[in-house]
Amino acid sequence: MPPLLWAGNFIVGRALRTDVPPMTLAFARHLLALVCVLPFAWNAMLRDAGRLWQARWLVVRTSLTGLAGFNLCVYAGLHSTAASNALLLNSTIPVLIALLGAAFYRQRLGATQWCGMLVSSIGVLTIIAHGEIGRLVSLQFSSGDLTVFFGMVLFALYSLWLRQLPAKLNPMGLLGWQLVVAAAALLPCFGWEYASGHRAQWHLASLAGIGYVAVFTSVFATFLYTSGVAKVGPARAGLFIHLIPVYGAILSRVLLGETIQLYHVAGIAVIILGLLCANMRRSHAARPAAQPAARPAATPR
């Protein structure tokens, strides 16, 4: 269920691109999600306030990258790229986590991991270049593809930083404070967008879309994924991330009328091949020396 709900986030972002500006959508999503979570998270937020204050900069960094920055890039990118492209680029997150972990946190990668990273990178370039080598040579990329890809980089950083947070923090309390920081950071962005004349058209469809990304994507999917991690572990649960582009391709075809191109199929096939190769010896990868017990990282929404 979580990958299906998360795939819907991309569909809604694309469907509302002409009705709700990206900063407005990102701000409204996090504000409404905070309102929904607050009654359940308030006690935990108060109880863990001291621990969270000690890790305040990590809380801020994870909030700005994985919540505010990631979703803002996705919604902005969906104004000029198809939902199917954005969904397929979502599959680069595990690759980016491995690469950034090796570069900045000394997580060792074997030959198969590096091979997998290279193969998956080829898949990413296939999608971004729309299957045309000439685009790579002349650097003619879609601005929307690049914006979405930057969002994936932010989410990879979020995942690495999330694992450094104290392991005994209540997940609901942590989510509550992260939503507070994300909504506060997006408020001036929304104000600037509104003052610039980019304003939402409020009607049943736009309200329903915002309600969906706030409640089903931010709240329900997170609860279901956390439950799944508790039952089968983060490694097995994380594999279900790759269902997001599968669900998304179907939803974008049925709900948005988008055409699935050959380069989409080729790109996702190469990405999955690279991921399979990269994870063949994942259990041998070292964790950062000073890192506490790993926390299961949430996936994009």
N, C-alpha and C positions, 0 to 999 in steps of 0.2 A: 503493500500500500504506500509506503513513503515515497518510493520513486515515481509512482503514478501521480501523487499529489504534487511533488516537486516539479515534475514535467509540466503540470498545469500552470506553474508560475511563469514559465517562458511563453506559454500560449496566451495567457492573460496579458502579459507585458506587450506582446506583439499586437494582440487584438485591440488594446486600449491606446495604442501609440498616438492616434490622432485626437483622442478625447481627453487623456490625462497625461500631462507632461511628466517626464521621468523623475524629476526631483519631487514633484507633488505626490506621485505614486509611491516612491520610496518612503517619504515622510509619513504619508497617511497609513501605509502598511505597518510601519514600526510603531506608530502611535496607537493604532487600533489594537495591534498585538499586545502592546503593553497594558492597555485597558483590560484586555481579556485575561492576561496572565496575572496581573497584580493581585486579585483576590486570593489566588492560590499560592503566590510566591511571597507575599508581604512578610509573613512570619519568618520564612527562611532568609529573606533579604536582611531583616533586622538581626537575626541570630548570627549570620555570617558576615556582618558588616565589618567587624574588626579584621578578619582574615582577608576579606576582599580589599580593605584599605591597604593592607601590607602588600598586596599584589595589584594595586590600583593601576599601574602603568600597563600591566599585562591585560587587565580588564579593558582598559581604554583601547589598547592596540587591537585586541580581538573584536571589540565592538565596531571599531572604525573600518577594519578590513573585512571580516566575515559577514557582518550585517549591513552596515551603512554603505561602505565602498563597493562591495560585491554586487549588491542589488541595484545600486545606482548605475554602475557600469552596464549591467545586464539590461536594465530598462532603457538606458540611453542608447546602447548598441542596437536594441531591437527596433529602433526608429529607422535604421538603414540596413538591417540585415534580416534574413528570414529566421523564424523561430527554429526551424530545423538545423540551420547552421549553428545557432547559439547552443542548441541542445547537444550537438555533436562535439562542440568545443568544450562542453562540460566534462567530457571524458578525459580531458587532459589534466584534470586536477590531481589524480594519483601520480601521474608522471612528474608534474611540477613539484609535488610534495617531496618525492624522492630526490629530485635534482637539487632543490633548495636545501633539503636536509643534508645532502652530501656536501654542498658548497659552504654552508654556514654553521652546521651543527656536527660536522665530522662523522656523519653516518656513512659507514663504508658501503660501497656498492661493488659487487663482483662484475666479472666480464659479461655475464648474462643480463645483469641489471642495466649496464651501460648500453648493451646491444638493444635491449628493450626500449630504453629511452630514445635511442636514435631512430628505431623503427616507428615508435609512436610519434616522434617529432615529424617524421615524413608524413604520417597521417594527418597531423595538424596542419602542415603546410598545404597538403592536398585540399583540405576544406577551405582554408583561408584564401588560397589562390583559385578556388572554384575549378580545380582540375586543370588549369591552364599554366604551363611552364612559363609562358611569356609574361604572366603577371608577376612571377617571382623575379624574372630577369629585370623587368622594368619597375618593380616595386609598386605595382598597381593593386593594392589591397583595398578591400572595402573598409571604410572607417568604422562601420558597425562591427565587423568581424574583429578588428584590432581592439576596439573598446571592450567587447565582450571578453576577449582573450586576456586583457589586462585585469578584468574582474576575476578571472580564474587564477591569475597570479596572486591577487589579494587574498582569495580564499585559501590558496595553498599556504600562504604565510599565516593566515588565521589558524589553520589546522595545526601547524607546527607550534605556534604560540599557545594554542589551547592546551596542548599536552604539558605545558610548563606550569599551569595553574595548580594550586594545591589540590590534591586528590580528594580530600574530605569535604570539599565545598558541595553544598546542596545544588544539584543541577538546575532546579527551578529558581532558586534564589539567584544563581549566577545569570541565568537567562533574563531574569527581571532587571538586574542592574545593567546588563548588556543592552537591553532594549531602551533603558533610560538614556544611556550614553549615545546610542545610535539615533534616537529621536531628537535628542538635544543637538547633536552634530548636524542633522539634516534640516533642522528648523531654519537656520539662516539661508541654507540652499533653497529651501521652499520659498522663503521670503524674497530672495533675490529673483527667483523665477517668476513669482507672482507680480513683483514690481516691474518686471521686464515685459509684462503683458502676456506671458504664457500661462494661461489659466485653464483649469479643468472644465469640461462640460459635464455637469452633473445630471445624470439620468439613471434609470434602473440598471442598465448594463454596466456603467462605470462604477456605481455603488456596489453592485454584486461582485465585480471583478476585484475591487479593493477588499471587500469582505472575504473573498476567497483567499487571496494571497496573505491576508493577515491571520485568519482563523485556521484555515485548512493547511496552508503551507508552513506558517511560522509556529503554530501551536500543535495541531493534531499530528502532523507528520513527525515533528520532533518527539512527541510522546511515544508514537508507534515505533520510531527508530530506536529510541532509548530502551524500550521494552524488548525489541528484537536483539539488541546488543547484549542485554542482560541474559537472554536465553541461549544465544548461539555464539556469543563472543564478537568482538569488533572485526576480526579478520573475515569471518564468514558474512557478517552483516554488511561489511564494506563492499563485498562483491556485488551487491544488489544495486550499487551506484550505476552500474553499466546498463541497468534496465531503463534509466531515465531517457536516453536518446531513443530507445526502442518505443517506449510509450509516447514520447514526444513526437516521433516521426508519424505515428498513427494519428495522434491528436491534431497535429498541424495539418495533416492531409484531410481529416474528417471535418474539423472545425474551422480551419482557415483556408482550405482549398489550395495549400501549397503543394508544389510538385516535388517529389523526391527524385533528385538527379543522380546520375551514375557516380559523380564524384562524392556525393554523400555516402553512398554504399561503400565505395572504395576507401574513403577516409576512415569511416568507423571500423571497417574490417582491419585496416592497418593499425589503428590505435589499439584495438582489442588484441591483435597479435603481439604488439609491443608490450602491452600490459601483462599478458600471459608469460611472455619471456622474462619481463622484469620481476615478476613475482615468483619465479621458480625457486629462488633461494632467499625469499624475503625473511624467513625466520633467522637467517644468519646475519642480517644487517644489524649493526650496532646502534644503540641508542646514545644520545648525548650523555656524557659522564655525570653531570650534575642534575640530571633530569629526574623528577619524581615519578611515581607510578603513572603509567600512561592513562590518559582519559580518552574515551572514544570520541573522535571528532565528528561533529555533525556534518551533513553534506548539504549542497546548495539547494537552495530554495529559491 
